[in-house]
């Protein structure tokens, strides 16, 4: 999986606090445990780091001026403004790994997801739903990373984001994390078994089958 051909691109979106980052990281651990090659694409952002966040691991933290320079230079596969800050995905970080046969996971919001899908139509889009308004609000408050006004803005933005699930290939309700990981892991396995993805492998099996059958018929 993830070897012998082009890697697959998985776009995972959710409202802030939906749990998509944790979900992706746990799924990647399971994929690697069974031999999968995968990479979590670290986005660029102009927002300041939250407590405990590390530059290069959680985000590439850059100034607005540097971000805008990268936009004009065409260095982003996608970029968008969210809650007053800019976020973008490096084209180099994604495309090089896909060509090397490595699966890439993008943790991005819905505007960015639409941009990437337009450029890479075979990308798989997954939307992570919170189980309820109350639970999403609880998670945002429990993080203790945003003041009340910022939390209100995120909840207002979340209501808009929940309307676009029809544009996605899959939806996961992140109520129980272990079950949500099971679902995303299953989606990744299933996508690697699409006929269009494994055509060359199937062709090779058919050819060896044909040759072996001809040899048997000659006996």
N, C-alpha and C positions, 0 to 999 in steps of 0.2 A: 504494500500500500504506500502510495506516494513515491514509488520508485519505478524505473523503467519507462517513464514518460513524463509528460507535463504534470505538475502538481495542480491541485484543486484549490480554488479560492473560496473561502467561507466568510461571508459577511454577517456578523452578528450585531443586531441593534436592539436597543431597548430604551425606555426612559431612564434618566439618571436615577440610580438606586435600584434598578431592576435586577441587578446581580449578574450582568452578562460577563464581566471580567473574570469573576471567580468561576463561573460556569465554563468559560473557555479554557482557563488554566487547568481545571480538574479534568476536563475532557482530553486535553492534550497529553496529560500524564498517562491516561489510559491508552491513548493511541500509541504513544511512545513505548509503553510496556509491551505492546504486541508488535513492535517493529516499525511503527509508522514514523515518517519523517515530517515534522511540522514546525511551524514558526509563528510566533505571536508578533504581529507587526506593531511596533511602538509608534504612536502618532506624535506629531508636533503640535504644540499648543502655546498660546500666548497667556494662558491663565497662570497665576502663581502656583507653586507646588503646595499641596496640602500637607499637614503633619505626617511624616513617615514616608512620603513619596520620594523616590530617587530619580534624578535625571538620567535618562537613557534606559531605565527599567520600566517606569510607569508611563512617562512621557518624555519627549525631547522638549524641554522648556526653552522657548525662544522669545525674543522681543517682538513686538508688533512690526517693527521696521524690518527685522530679519525675515519674519514670516511673509510679509508683503514682497520682499525681494525674491523669495523662493517661488511665490505665486507668479510673478512676472517672468521668472526664468523657466517656468513650466516644469518645476520639480515635483509638483504634487499630482498624484493620481486623482485625488479629490480633496476639496477643502470646503469648509462652511463655517458660518458664525453661529454659535450656540450660547445662549445666556450671556451675551456680551463679550465672549471670547472666541478666538479663531482656533480651529482644529483642522489638521490636514494629514494625509497619508502620503509618505514618500514613494514616488513612482519606482525609484531604484530599489528600495527595500523589498517591494512586492514582486516586481516583474522578474528580477534576477533569480529569486528563489523558485518561482513557479517554473521557469525554464530549467532549473536544476532538478525538477521532480519533487520539490518540497511543497507540502500543503501550507497555505498561509491563512491565518485567521485575522480578520479585521474587526476591531471593537470600535464601531463608529455609529454616529446618529443617522437618522433616516435620510436627511438631505445628501449626506456623503454616500450613503448606500446606493441611492438612485444614480449618482454620478458614476460610481464604479461600475454598476450594472450596465450603464450605457456604453462604457469603454471595454468592459470584459463581460459579454453577454452570458458566458457559461458559468459565471460566478453563482454560488448558491447563497440565497438570502434567507436568514433565519431571524425572526422577531421574538424577543423574550418578553412575555407579558408578566406584570406583577399580578398576584391573585386578587388584589382589591386596592381601592384608593387608600383605605385605612392602613393596609400593610405597607404600601409604598411610602406613605407619609411617615410611618413609624421607622422604616429603614433610614430614610433621609435624616430624621431627627436623631436617631441612634448613632449615626456616623459622627455627629458633633463636628462637622466640617464646614457647615454653612450657617449664616445667621438666618433668623426666621423669614426675612424678606426674600432671601435667595431661595429658601425652600419653597416659598409660595410661587416664585417664578418657575421653579423646576416642575412643580405640580401643574401649573397652568400649561407649560410646554408639553408635559406628559400627555395631557388630555388631547392635544393636537396630534401627537405622535401615534396614539392608539387608534387613530382613524385610518392609518395607512397599511394595516396588516395585509390587506388584499393584494398589495404589491409585492409581498414576500412569498417565498416558496414553502416555508414552514413556520409554524408558531409553537412556542413552548411556554407553558404557564409555569413560572418559577415559584411554586408553592413549597414543595419539598426539594431541596437542592440535589439530593442523591437521585431522585427520579428524573429531575431535569437533566442531569449529567447523562443518565441512561439514554434519554431521548436524543440529545445532541450527539452522543457517541454513535448511536444507531443511525442517525442521519448521515454522519461522515462515512460509516461503513457502507451504507446503501449507495451513496453517491459514487463510491469507488467501484460499484458493480453495475453501473449503467452500461448498456451495450456500447454506446458511443465512446465511453471512456476506455473500455478494455477490448476494443475492436482488434488491435494488433495481437493480443494474447489469444483471442478466439480464432483469429485467422491461423495462427501457428498450430493450435490444437486441431483445427480442421485439416490442415495440411498433413500433419503427422498421422492423423486418423486415415486419410486417403491413402497415403503411402503404405501404411501397415496393412490396410485392407487389400490393396493390390498384391502385396507380397503373400498374404494368406490365400488369396484366390489362385495364385500361381502354383500352390503346392498340391 
